[in-house]
Amino acid sequence: MTLLKPIYTATLLVEGEQASILDIIPITKRIELELKQVYEFGKGTLKSKLLENIHNYLEGGDIRAHFVNVETSDLLTFATPLDPRYKGLFFQKKENTESTKQTLKCVAKSFLSSGTPK
């Protein structure tokens, strides 16, 4: 039961009226961190399978077409650091954080110089 608690908590968060698409990366990362803290015996356990699936989801290793690499999806990666609750702290890879920051800076400069983003 302890193993499913992070998933249950995340489900309640995304079902709420305040949930938005920009919560996807931080909530997924939170599930991963909480699952790593759960103690479980053995190899090939449910915990290891859940962590593997979360890692695949974050890294884009899931072969199903409806799961994109969430950390390289423009919509998700732009929204997350712009939300003051997250500021890019929940990216799996540091280079994704840096790349997103650089892209956002370029978009902002473009918008400020021409009035429209390029």
C-alpha positions in Angstrom: 0.0 0.0 0.0 2.9 2.4 0.8 4.1 1.9 -2.8 0.9 3.2 -4.3 0.5 6.2 -2.0 2.7 8.6 -4.2 0.6 7.6 -7.3 -2.7 8.1 -5.4 -1.5 11.5 -4.2 -0.5 12.6 -7.7 -3.9 11.4 -9.0 -5.7 13.6 -6.5 -3.5 16.6 -7.5 -4.2 16.2 -11.2 -7.9 15.7 -10.6 -8.1 19.0 -8.8 -9.6 22.2 -10.3 -6.2 24.0 -10.1 -4.3 21.3 -12.0 -2.8 22.3 -15.4 -0.5 20.8 -18.0 2.5 22.5 -16.5 2.1 20.3 -13.4 3.0 17.1 -15.4 6.8 17.2 -15.1 7.0 18.2 -11.4 4.3 15.7 -10.4 6.0 12.9 -12.3 9.3 13.8 -10.7 7.6 13.9 -7.3 6.3 10.4 -7.8 9.7 9.2 -8.8 11.4 10.7 -5.7 8.7 9.4 -3.3 8.9 5.9 -4.8 12.7 5.8 -4.4 12.2 6.4 -0.6 9.9 3.3 -0.3 11.8 0.3 0.9 11.0 -2.9 -0.9 12.7 -6.4 -1.0 14.0 -8.2 -4.1 14.9 -7.5 -7.6 12.3 -7.1 -10.3 9.8 -5.7 -7.9 6.8 -3.6 -8.6 8.7 -0.6 -7.3 11.5 -1.1 -9.8 9.0 -1.6 -12.6 7.2 1.6 -11.7 10.5 3.6 -11.5 11.5 2.2 -14.9 8.2 3.2 -16.5 8.5 6.7 -15.0 12.1 7.1 -16.2 11.0 5.9 -19.7 8.1 8.4 -19.6 10.4 11.3 -18.6 13.1 10.4 -21.1 10.8 9.5 -24.0 11.8 5.9 -24.0 8.2 4.7 -24.1 7.5 3.3 -27.6 3.8 4.1 -27.4 3.2 7.1 -29.6 0.9 8.9 -27.2 3.8 9.3 -24.7 6.2 12.0 -25.9 9.4 12.8 -24.2 7.9 15.2 -21.7 11.2 17.0 -21.0 11.6 18.0 -24.7 8.0 18.9 -25.4 7.9 22.7 -26.0 4.5 23.1 -24.3 5.5 21.3 -21.2 9.1 22.5 -20.9 8.2 26.2 -21.5 5.3 26.1 -19.0 7.1 24.5 -16.2 10.0 27.0 -15.6 7.6 30.0 -16.1 5.5 28.8 -13.1 7.0 30.3 -10.0 6.3 27.1 -8.1 8.8 25.1 -10.2 11.3 27.3 -12.0 12.9 24.3 -13.9 13.8 22.5 -10.7 12.1 19.3 -11.7 13.8 18.4 -15.0 15.5 15.0 -15.0 18.5 16.2 -17.0 20.3 19.5 -16.3 20.9 20.1 -20.0 17.1 20.2 -20.5 16.8 22.9 -17.9 19.6 24.9 -19.6 18.3 24.4 -23.1 14.8 25.5 -22.0 16.2 28.6 -20.3 18.1 29.6 -23.4 15.1 29.0 -25.7 12.9 31.1 -23.5 15.5 33.9 -23.4 15.6 33.9 -27.2 11.8 33.9 -27.6 11.6 36.8 -25.1 14.3 38.8 -26.9 12.7 38.2 -30.2 9.3 39.3 -28.9 10.7 42.4 -27.2 12.7 43.5 -30.3 9.9 42.8 -32.9 6.7 42.6 -31.0 6.1 39.1 -32.1 7.9 35.8 -31.2 9.8 34.1 -34.0 
